[in-house]
């Protein structure tokens, strides 16, 4: 996977997940990898970018709001969310934005 997602011509949507972690690992890396794998299988998924230092930021890109809604409700994703709240995250914030324009080299 490329570090920068290859997204289509806008408009599309970005889900921005910002988090701070606890010290607990308890399968976190495996679950994170599984969530990327599972998201890639979802209709409307366009790509993902992620970085973690003290603050983690993951941006996933989606074709439309309905695709985001279905991803949020995916049963395996729901279990990961539950584990995250219980064990892996001190804090997190989810933001959903419509991408109107993008450019780069």
C-alpha positions as CSV (number, residue, x, y, z in Angstrom):
1,X,0.0,0.0,0.0
2,X,1.3,3.4,-0.9
3,X,1.8,5.9,2.0
4,X,-0.5,8.4,0.2
5,X,-3.9,7.1,-0.9
6,X,-4.6,7.2,-4.6
7,X,-8.1,8.8,-4.5
8,X,-10.4,9.7,-7.4
9,X,-11.4,13.1,-8.6
10,X,-13.5,14.8,-5.8
11,X,-16.0,15.0,-4.4
12,X,-15.6,12.1,-2.0
13,X,-15.5,11.8,1.8
14,X,-12.8,11.5,4.4
15,X,-13.2,9.9,7.9
16,X,-10.4,11.3,10.1
17,X,-9.7,9.2,13.2
18,X,-7.4,11.0,15.7
19,X,-6.4,9.1,18.8
20,X,-4.1,8.8,21.8
21,X,-3.2,5.3,23.0
22,X,-3.1,3.5,26.3
23,X,-0.1,1.4,27.2
24,X,-2.0,-1.8,26.4
25,X,-1.2,-3.7,23.3
26,X,-3.4,-6.9,23.7
27,X,-3.7,-7.5,20.0
28,X,-3.9,-3.9,18.9
29,X,-1.6,-4.1,15.9
30,X,-3.3,-7.3,14.6
31,X,-6.7,-5.7,15.0
32,X,-5.6,-2.5,13.3
33,X,-4.2,-4.5,10.3
34,X,-7.5,-6.5,10.2
35,X,-9.5,-3.3,10.1
36,X,-7.5,-2.0,7.1
37,X,-8.0,-5.4,5.4
38,X,-11.7,-5.4,6.1
39,X,-12.2,-1.7,5.1
40,X,-10.6,-2.4,1.8
41,X,-13.3,-5.0,1.1
42,X,-16.2,-2.6,1.8
43,X,-18.1,-1.1,-1.1
44,X,-17.2,2.6,-1.5
45,X,-13.8,2.3,0.2
46,X,-11.2,4.5,-1.7
47,X,-8.0,4.4,0.4
48,X,-6.4,5.0,3.7
49,X,-3.5,6.9,5.2
50,X,-2.2,6.5,8.7
51,X,0.6,7.8,11.0
52,X,1.3,7.4,14.7
53,X,3.7,9.1,17.1
54,X,2.3,10.5,20.3
55,X,-0.9,11.2,18.4
56,X,-2.3,8.8,15.9
57,X,-4.1,10.0,12.8
58,X,-5.8,7.7,10.3
59,X,-7.7,9.1,7.4
60,X,-9.9,6.7,5.3
61,X,-11.5,7.8,2.1
62,X,-15.0,6.8,1.0
63,X,-17.2,7.4,-2.1
64,X,-20.2,8.5,-0.1
65,X,-21.8,8.9,3.3
66,X,-23.8,5.6,2.9
67,X,-20.5,3.7,2.6
68,X,-19.2,5.3,5.8
69,X,-22.4,4.4,7.6
70,X,-22.2,0.8,6.5
71,X,-18.5,0.6,7.6
72,X,-19.3,2.0,11.0
73,X,-22.1,-0.6,11.4
74,X,-19.9,-3.6,10.2
75,X,-20.1,-6.2,13.0
76,X,-16.3,-6.9,13.1
77,X,-15.6,-3.2,13.1
78,X,-18.1,-2.7,15.9
79,X,-16.2,-5.3,18.0
80,X,-12.9,-3.4,17.3
81,X,-14.6,-0.1,18.3
82,X,-15.7,-1.7,21.6
83,X,-12.2,-3.1,22.3
84,X,-10.7,0.4,21.5
85,X,-12.9,2.1,24.0
86,X,-12.2,-0.5,26.6
87,X,-8.5,-1.1,26.2
88,X,-6.6,0.7,23.5
89,X,-7.5,4.4,23.5
90,X,-7.1,7.1,26.2
91,X,-9.1,9.4,23.8
92,X,-10.2,9.7,20.3
93,X,-12.2,11.9,17.9
94,X,-13.8,11.0,14.6
95,X,-14.5,13.7,12.0
96,X,-16.2,13.2,8.7
97,X,-15.5,15.7,5.9
98,X,-16.4,16.1,2.3
99,X,-13.4,16.5,0.0
100,X,-14.2,19.2,-2.5
101,X,-10.7,19.6,-4.0
102,X,-7.3,17.8,-3.9
103,X,-4.0,18.4,-5.6
104,X,-0.4,17.3,-5.3
105,X,2.6,15.8,-7.1
